[in-house]
Amino acid sequence: MSALPASPGDMRVREPILAFLDAARAAEVAFLAELVKVPSDNPPGDCAPHAGRAAELLEALGFTVERHAVPPTRVREGGMESVTNLVIRERFGPGPVVALNAHGDVVPPGLGWSVDPYGAQVKDGVMYGRGVAVSKSDFATYTYALLALKAAAQAGARFAGTVELHFTYDEEIGGLLGPGWLLEQGITRPDYVVSAGFAYDIVTAHNGCLHLQAEILGRSAHAAMPDTGADALEAATAVLDALYALRRWLRAKPSAVPGIGAPGLTVGLISGGINTNVVPDKVTLRIDRRITPEEDPGAAEAQLSETITDALAGFEGISCRLTRILLATPFVPMPGQERLVGAIQKAATGILAEPVGTKGVPIYTDARLYSAAGIPTVLYGAGPRTLLEANGHRADERLKLDDLDKATRVVALALADLLSPA
């Protein structure tokens, strides 16, 4: 049999891809279930065990898996306990390198679940579990899309290029130990990247994020003589008032990018005080500031810092120590994305009942790290139309298995397009 040029519109290429995925549907669901059953909560961020289990599953499918352990000192500095990133490289011949990236770390389950968050229970065609949508689903999507491409190649299709799978483990705290570390160490330098997303839209932009810690410092005193101290909690209430006024002001300045919305500000953590009968000498606030693609991250940080220091100006004996915990720059549209968008949209024809459009989202992801390195990147993978519909970061996180199947088909056909010989 002579080699066939790879084109998703060529039925001689399309048919073996789709036939493989027809036969592998139950196996893909079982693969995803095994990933959901292994906890990988971040915090605390002890994610090497999950990477070990994922590597075992991938090797059982015939892949050669590179295990890239981040040095323990670097991991502890990043606020985690263990990180091992996984890389798979399948070379079909000379041509572009297309990387598919999903993260295996997840937020802790929290309260309110009606099922075991690590049970991978399936009810009425829907799998439930922490990480099943964000983004262990795309471990499965990308793995089985690549397996389908290999099946087509074995059937005689010819592809030009390499597909890499990047399964990383620190997206929930910023990505610098995952894709950031892989890029920094020169472990990978792909030409294109598809990062974890949802099945009905292609994301070409998203917000950045600043995490700022404000330690408001006063002087303790006996509660019977409060005037002899400097009440850090009283000062903190003034800061909170100023921050919420800033939030209202930001809400009136929405982004022009569809799907992004307005800049956001949330005080997510508050701690402080010594005892009920002691004037608080320290109150710590952790602030999340979402930065739209149009905003300058430096200016957003300066505005936030100024708001806090101005609110404290009238308090005697009060000082403030500001620490940047995270600065994730926005993911913005860039040249080269159109090649990825076109391939995914073409592949979706006949798989999804509606056209796949492009949009922005108000979250931040690892995609920005590839984009910041000059690599055309989009988000696309398995899931519904919105994060809310998937219960992402909420109780009873869920994924329709039909969406997993559809997204896998789209990604596989898009890879065939991207790696089609000239």
C-alpha positions as CSV (number, residue, x, y, z in Angstrom):
1,M,0.0,0.0,0.0
2,S,1.4,3.4,-0.9
3,A,1.4,6.2,1.7
4,L,-1.6,8.5,1.7
5,P,-1.2,12.2,2.2
6,A,-2.8,13.2,5.5
7,S,-5.9,15.4,5.1
8,P,-9.0,15.4,7.4
9,G,-11.2,15.8,4.3
10,D,-9.7,12.7,2.7
11,M,-11.9,9.8,3.7
12,R,-8.9,7.5,3.4
13,V,-7.4,9.4,6.3
14,R,-10.6,10.3,8.1
15,E,-12.0,6.8,8.2
16,P,-9.2,5.1,10.1
17,I,-9.1,7.9,12.6
18,L,-12.8,7.8,13.3
19,A,-12.9,3.9,13.2
20,F,-10.2,3.7,15.8
21,L,-12.1,6.2,18.1
22,D,-15.3,4.3,17.6
23,A,-13.6,1.1,18.8
24,A,-11.7,2.9,21.6
25,R,-14.6,4.9,23.2
26,A,-15.0,2.6,26.2
27,A,-11.2,2.4,26.7
28,E,-10.9,6.2,26.7
29,V,-13.6,6.5,29.4
30,A,-11.8,3.9,31.5
31,F,-8.5,5.7,31.1
32,L,-10.1,9.0,32.3
33,A,-11.6,7.2,35.2
34,E,-8.3,5.9,36.4
35,L,-6.9,9.4,36.3
36,V,-9.8,10.8,38.3
37,K,-9.4,8.1,41.0
38,V,-5.9,9.3,41.9
39,P,-6.0,12.5,44.0
40,S,-3.8,15.4,42.9
41,D,-5.1,18.2,45.0
42,N,-3.1,21.5,44.8
43,P,-2.7,22.5,47.6
44,P,-1.0,20.6,49.1
45,G,0.5,19.9,45.7
46,D,2.0,16.4,46.1
47,C,1.4,15.5,42.5
48,A,4.2,13.1,41.6
49,P,2.1,10.1,42.6
50,H,-0.6,11.1,40.0
51,A,2.1,11.6,37.4
52,G,3.5,8.1,38.2
53,R,0.1,6.5,37.6
54,A,-0.6,8.5,34.5
55,A,2.8,7.4,33.1
56,E,2.0,3.8,33.8
57,L,-1.3,4.1,31.9
58,L,0.4,5.8,29.0
59,E,3.1,3.3,28.8
60,A,0.5,0.5,28.8
61,L,-0.9,2.2,25.6
62,G,2.6,1.9,23.9
63,F,3.9,5.4,24.5
64,T,7.5,6.3,25.6
65,V,7.0,8.6,28.5
66,E,9.6,11.1,29.6
67,R,9.4,11.9,33.3
68,H,10.8,15.3,34.1
69,A,10.9,15.8,37.9
70,V,11.3,19.4,39.1
71,P,14.0,19.7,41.7
72,P,12.6,19.6,45.3
73,T,14.1,23.0,46.2
74,R,12.4,24.7,43.2
75,V,9.1,22.8,44.1
76,R,9.1,24.0,47.7
77,E,9.9,27.6,46.6
78,G,6.8,27.3,44.3
79,G,4.6,26.2,47.2
80,M,4.2,22.6,46.3
81,E,5.4,19.2,47.5
82,S,6.3,17.3,44.4
83,V,6.0,17.9,40.6
84,T,6.9,15.5,37.8
85,N,5.9,16.6,34.3
86,L,5.3,14.1,31.6
87,V,6.3,14.5,27.9
88,I,5.5,12.2,25.0
89,R,7.0,12.8,21.5
90,E,5.6,11.0,18.5
91,R,7.6,11.7,15.3
92,F,5.9,11.0,12.1
93,G,8.5,12.7,9.9
94,P,10.0,16.2,9.2
95,G,7.6,19.0,9.9
96,P,6.1,21.2,12.6
97,V,5.9,20.2,16.2
98,V,2.4,20.4,17.7
99,A,2.2,20.2,21.5
100,L,-1.0,19.3,23.4
101,N,-0.9,20.5,27.0
102,A,-3.2,19.6,29.9
103,H,-2.7,19.8,33.7
104,G,-3.2,17.1,36.2
105,D,-3.2,19.1,39.4
106,V,-6.7,20.1,40.7
107,V,-8.2,22.2,43.4
108,P,-9.3,20.4,46.5
109,P,-12.8,19.0,46.4
110,G,-14.4,21.2,49.1
111,L,-17.9,20.5,50.5
112,G,-21.2,19.8,48.9
113,W,-20.5,16.7,46.8
114,S,-23.3,14.2,46.2
115,V,-20.8,11.6,45.0
116,D,-17.3,10.5,45.9
117,P,-15.0,13.2,44.3
118,Y,-12.5,10.5,43.4
119,G,-15.0,7.8,42.4
120,A,-15.3,8.6,38.7
121,Q,-18.9,7.6,38.9
122,V,-20.9,7.6,35.7
123,K,-24.6,8.4,35.7
124,D,-26.7,9.0,32.5
125,G,-23.6,9.4,30.3
126,V,-21.9,11.9,32.7
127,M,-18.8,11.2,34.7
128,Y,-18.4,13.0,38.1
129,G,-15.2,13.7,39.9
130,R,-12.6,16.3,40.8
131,G,-10.6,17.1,37.8
132,V,-12.8,15.2,35.4
133,A,-13.4,18.4,33.3
134,V,-10.4,20.6,34.5
135,S,-8.4,19.1,33.0
136,K,-7.8,15.4,33.3
137,S,-10.4,15.0,30.6
138,D,-7.9,16.4,28.1
139,F,-5.2,13.9,29.2
140,A,-7.7,11.4,27.6
141,T,-8.7,13.7,24.7
142,Y,-5.1,14.3,23.6
143,T,-3.9,10.7,24.3
144,Y,-6.6,9.1,22.3
145,A,-6.4,11.6,19.5
146,L,-2.7,10.8,19.2
147,L,-3.5,7.1,19.3
148,A,-6.0,7.6,16.4
149,L,-3.3,9.4,14.4
150,K,-0.9,6.5,14.9
151,A,-3.6,4.1,13.8
152,A,-4.1,6.1,10.6
153,A,-0.4,6.1,10.0
154,Q,-0.3,2.3,10.4
155,A,-3.1,2.1,7.8
156,G,-0.9,4.0,5.3
157,A,-1.6,7.7,6.0
158,R,1.5,9.9,5.8
159,F,2.0,12.8,8.3
160,A,4.8,15.4,8.3
161,G,5.8,16.5,11.8
162,T,5.7,15.6,15.5
163,V,3.0,15.5,18.1
164,E,4.0,16.1,21.7
165,L,1.9,15.6,24.8
166,H,2.7,17.8,27.8
167,F,1.0,16.6,30.9
168,T,2.0,19.1,33.7
169,Y,1.2,19.6,37.4
170,D,1.1,23.2,38.6
171,E,-1.6,25.1,36.7
172,E,-3.6,25.8,39.8
173,I,-0.7,27.9,41.2
174,G,0.5,29.5,38.0
175,G,2.2,27.0,35.7
176,L,5.8,28.1,36.3
177,L,6.7,24.6,37.5
178,G,4.9,23.0,34.6
179,P,5.0,24.5,31.1
180,G,7.1,27.3,32.4
181,W,9.8,24.9,33.6
182,L,9.7,22.7,30.4
183,L,10.3,25.8,28.3
184,E,12.9,27.3,30.6
185,Q,14.9,24.1,30.7
186,G,14.8,23.7,26.9
187,I,13.0,20.4,27.2
188,T,10.5,21.5,24.5
189,R,10.1,24.2,21.9
190,P,7.0,23.4,19.8
191,D,5.8,25.3,16.8
192,Y,2.1,25.2,17.9
193,V,0.3,24.5,21.1
194,V,-3.3,23.4,21.9
195,S,-4.0,23.7,25.6
196,A,-6.9,22.3,27.7
197,G,-10.2,23.8,26.9
198,F,-13.8,23.0,26.0
199,A,-15.4,21.5,22.9
200,Y,-17.7,24.2,21.6
201,D,-15.4,27.2,21.3
202,I,-11.8,27.9,20.6
203,V,-10.2,30.2,23.2
204,T,-7.8,32.8,21.7
205,A,-7.5,35.2,24.7
206,H,-7.9,35.1,28.4
207,N,-7.3,37.3,31.5
208,G,-4.1,37.6,33.4
209,C,-4.1,37.5,37.2
210,L,-2.2,39.2,40.1
211,H,-2.2,37.7,43.5
212,L,-1.0,40.2,46.1
213,Q,-0.6,39.7,49.8
214,A,-1.0,42.7,52.1
215,E,0.3,42.3,55.7
216,I,-1.2,45.1,57.7
217,L,1.0,45.6,60.8
218,G,0.0,47.3,64.0
219,R,0.8,46.9,67.7
220,S,-0.9,44.5,70.2
221,A,-2.4,45.7,73.4
222,H,-4.7,44.4,76.2
223,A,-8.4,44.6,75.1
224,A,-9.0,46.5,78.4
225,M,-6.7,49.3,77.1
226,P,-7.1,49.3,73.3
227,D,-5.8,52.8,72.9
228,T,-2.3,51.7,73.9
229,G,-2.1,49.6,70.8
230,A,-2.5,50.1,67.0
231,D,-5.4,48.0,65.8
232,A,-4.5,46.2,62.5
233,L,-8.0,44.9,62.1
234,E,-9.5,48.4,62.2
235,A,-7.0,49.5,59.6
236,A,-7.8,46.4,57.5
237,T,-11.5,47.3,57.4
238,A,-10.6,50.6,55.8
239,V,-8.5,48.7,53.2
240,L,-11.4,46.4,52.5
241,D,-13.7,49.3,52.0
242,A,-11.2,50.8,49.5
243,L,-10.7,47.5,47.7
244,Y,-14.5,47.0,47.2
245,A,-14.8,50.5,45.9
246,L,-12.1,49.8,43.4
247,R,-13.9,46.6,42.4
248,R,-17.1,48.6,41.7
249,W,-15.0,51.0,39.6
250,L,-13.4,48.1,37.6
251,R,-16.8,46.5,36.8
252,A,-17.6,49.6,34.7
253,K,-14.6,48.9,32.4
254,P,-15.3,45.7,30.5
255,S,-12.9,44.2,27.9
256,A,-13.7,44.5,24.2
257,V,-12.8,40.8,23.8
258,P,-16.0,38.7,23.8
259,G,-16.2,36.4,26.8
260,I,-13.7,38.2,29.0
261,G,-16.0,40.6,30.9
262,A,-14.7,43.3,33.2
263,P,-11.5,43.3,35.4
264,G,-12.1,41.5,38.7
265,L,-11.0,41.9,42.2
266,T,-11.6,39.4,45.1
267,V,-10.3,39.3,48.6
268,G,-10.0,35.6,48.9
269,L,-8.2,35.0,52.2
270,I,-8.1,36.9,55.5
271,S,-6.2,35.9,58.6
272,G,-5.0,37.7,61.8
273,G,-5.4,38.4,65.4
274,I,-3.9,36.8,68.5
275,N,-6.8,36.2,70.9
276,T,-10.2,37.6,71.7
277,N,-8.9,39.8,74.4
278,V,-5.9,41.2,72.4
279,V,-5.8,44.1,70.0
280,P,-4.8,42.5,66.7
281,D,-1.2,43.3,65.7
282,K,-1.4,41.8,62.2
283,V,-4.0,41.1,59.6
284,T,-3.1,39.5,56.3
285,L,-5.2,39.8,53.1
286,R,-4.7,37.8,49.9
287,I,-6.1,39.6,46.9
288,D,-6.9,38.3,43.5
289,R,-6.9,40.9,40.7
290,R,-8.0,39.7,37.2
291,I,-6.3,41.6,34.4
292,T,-8.0,41.9,31.0
293,P,-6.0,41.6,27.7
294,E,-6.2,45.4,27.2
295,E,-4.7,46.2,30.7
296,D,-1.1,46.7,31.5
297,P,-0.2,44.3,34.4
298,G,2.3,46.7,35.9
299,A,-0.2,49.5,36.0
300,A,-2.8,47.2,37.5
301,E,-0.4,46.2,40.3
302,A,0.6,49.8,40.9
303,Q,-3.1,50.9,41.2
304,L,-3.8,48.1,43.7
305,S,-0.8,48.9,45.8
306,E,-1.7,52.6,45.8
307,T,-5.3,51.9,46.8
308,I,-4.1,49.9,49.9
309,T,-1.4,52.4,51.0
310,D,-3.8,55.4,50.6
311,A,-6.4,53.6,52.7
312,L,-3.9,53.3,55.6
313,A,-2.6,56.8,55.4
314,G,-4.6,58.1,58.4
315,F,-3.9,55.3,60.8
316,E,-1.2,56.0,63.4
317,G,1.2,53.2,64.2
318,I,0.1,51.1,61.2
319,S,2.3,49.9,58.4
320,C,1.9,47.6,55.5
321,R,4.1,45.0,53.8
322,L,3.0,44.1,50.2
323,T,4.2,40.9,48.5
324,R,3.5,39.8,45.0
325,I,2.6,36.1,45.1
326,L,1.7,35.6,41.4
327,L,1.6,37.7,38.3
328,A,0.2,35.9,35.3
329,T,0.1,38.0,32.2
330,P,-3.0,38.0,30.0
331,F,-3.1,35.6,27.0
332,V,-3.8,37.7,23.9
333,P,-4.4,37.0,20.2
334,M,-1.2,36.5,18.2
335,P,-0.1,35.7,14.7
336,G,-0.2,32.0,13.9
337,Q,-3.3,31.2,15.9
338,E,-5.3,31.3,12.7
339,R,-3.6,28.1,11.6
340,L,-4.8,26.3,14.7
341,V,-8.2,27.9,14.6
342,G,-8.7,26.9,11.0
343,A,-7.7,23.3,11.5
344,I,-10.0,22.9,14.5
345,Q,-12.9,24.5,12.8
346,K,-12.5,22.4,9.7
347,A,-12.2,19.2,11.8
348,A,-15.3,20.0,13.8
349,T,-17.5,20.1,10.6
350,G,-19.5,17.0,10.7
351,I,-18.5,16.1,14.3
352,L,-20.4,18.9,16.1
353,A,-23.8,20.0,15.2
354,E,-22.8,23.7,15.1
355,P,-19.8,25.8,14.0
356,V,-17.0,26.2,16.5
357,G,-16.3,29.9,17.1
358,T,-13.5,31.8,18.9
359,K,-13.8,33.7,22.2
360,G,-12.0,34.9,25.3
361,V,-12.5,33.6,28.9
362,P,-12.1,35.4,32.2
363,I,-9.8,32.7,33.8
364,Y,-6.1,32.4,33.4
365,T,-4.3,29.2,32.2
366,D,-1.0,27.7,31.2
367,A,-1.6,28.7,27.6
368,R,-0.2,32.2,28.4
369,L,3.3,30.7,29.1
370,Y,3.5,29.2,25.6
371,S,2.2,32.3,24.0
372,A,4.6,34.5,26.0
373,A,7.4,32.4,24.5
374,G,6.2,33.4,21.0
375,I,4.4,30.1,20.2
376,P,0.9,30.3,18.6
377,T,-1.5,28.8,21.1
378,V,-5.2,28.2,21.5
379,L,-7.3,26.4,24.1
380,Y,-9.5,23.5,22.9
381,G,-10.5,20.2,24.4
382,A,-13.3,18.3,26.0
383,G,-16.1,20.0,27.9
384,P,-19.4,22.0,27.6
385,R,-19.8,25.6,26.6
386,T,-18.9,27.1,30.0
387,L,-16.8,26.3,33.1
388,L,-20.0,26.8,35.2
389,E,-21.8,24.1,33.3
390,A,-19.0,21.7,34.0
391,N,-19.0,22.7,37.8
392,G,-15.3,23.4,37.4
393,H,-13.8,24.2,40.8
394,R,-17.2,23.4,42.4
395,A,-18.8,20.4,44.0
396,D,-20.0,17.6,41.6
397,E,-17.6,18.5,38.8
398,R,-18.9,16.7,35.7
399,L,-18.2,15.8,32.1
400,K,-20.6,14.6,29.4
401,L,-18.8,11.6,27.9
402,D,-20.3,12.4,24.5
403,D,-18.4,15.7,24.7
404,L,-15.2,13.8,25.4
405,D,-15.8,11.6,22.4
406,K,-16.5,14.6,20.1
407,A,-13.6,16.6,21.2
408,T,-11.2,13.7,20.8
409,R,-12.4,13.3,17.2
410,V,-12.0,17.0,16.5
411,V,-8.5,17.1,17.9
412,A,-7.4,14.0,16.0
413,L,-8.7,15.3,12.7
414,A,-7.1,18.8,13.4
415,L,-3.8,17.1,14.0
416,A,-4.1,15.3,10.7
417,D,-4.6,18.7,9.0
418,L,-1.8,20.4,10.9
419,L,0.6,17.6,10.0
420,S,-0.5,17.2,6.4
421,P,2.4,17.0,4.0
422,A,2.8,20.1,1.7
